Amino acid sequence: MNIEDIDFSKLRKDLEDNYGSAMSFFPVAIMDLTRVETASNEELLEIAQKENIDLSKYQKEEYKRY
């Protein structure tokens, strides 16, 4: 998958939701949330890889192969 194939808006939203929820139990997660909010697309990829997120879930519809 190429970087152009990834829906970064959806990835960012899901990461924000994930870290936002984590703040309920781990207030320090606000630092991760802030990082996601300000991250470039390349940084979002690094964060997603660190979190073992399946990037195929974020493939843009026009690039999906059925």
C-alpha positions in Angstrom: 0.0 0.0 0.0 1.3 3.4 -0.9 1.1 6.5 1.4 -1.3 8.0 -1.1 -3.8 5.2 -0.5 -4.3 6.0 3.1 -7.2 8.0 4.5 -5.3 10.1 7.0 -8.4 11.9 8.2 -10.0 8.7 9.3 -6.7 7.4 10.8 -6.3 10.7 12.8 -9.9 10.6 14.0 -9.6 7.0 15.2 -6.3 7.7 17.0 -7.8 10.8 18.6 -10.8 8.7 19.8 -8.4 6.0 21.1 -6.2 8.4 23.1 -9.2 10.5 24.2 -10.8 7.4 25.7 -7.5 6.4 27.3 -7.4 9.7 29.1 -10.2 8.5 31.4 -7.8 5.9 32.9 -4.4 7.4 32.0 -4.4 11.2 32.1 -0.9 11.2 30.6 -2.5 10.1 27.4 -3.2 13.7 26.7 0.4 14.0 25.5 -0.2 11.3 22.9 -3.5 12.9 21.9 -1.8 16.3 21.4 0.9 14.6 19.3 -1.8 13.0 17.1 -3.6 16.3 16.7 -0.5 18.0 15.4 1.2 15.1 13.6 2.0 15.1 9.9 0.9 12.2 7.8 4.3 10.6 8.1 4.1 10.9 11.9 0.6 9.4 11.9 2.0 6.4 10.1 4.8 6.1 12.7 2.2 6.3 15.6 0.0 3.7 13.9 2.8 1.3 13.3 3.9 1.7 17.0 0.4 0.9 18.0 0.2 -2.1 15.6 -2.7 -0.7 13.8 -3.8 -2.5 10.6 -3.4 0.2 8.0 -5.5 -1.7 5.5 -8.6 -0.5 7.4 -7.6 3.0 6.3 -7.2 2.4 2.6 -9.1 4.9 0.6 -12.2 3.4 -1.1 -10.9 4.1 -4.7 -7.8 2.1 -4.0 -9.4 -1.0 -2.4 -9.2 -4.2 -4.3 -12.1 -6.5 -3.9 
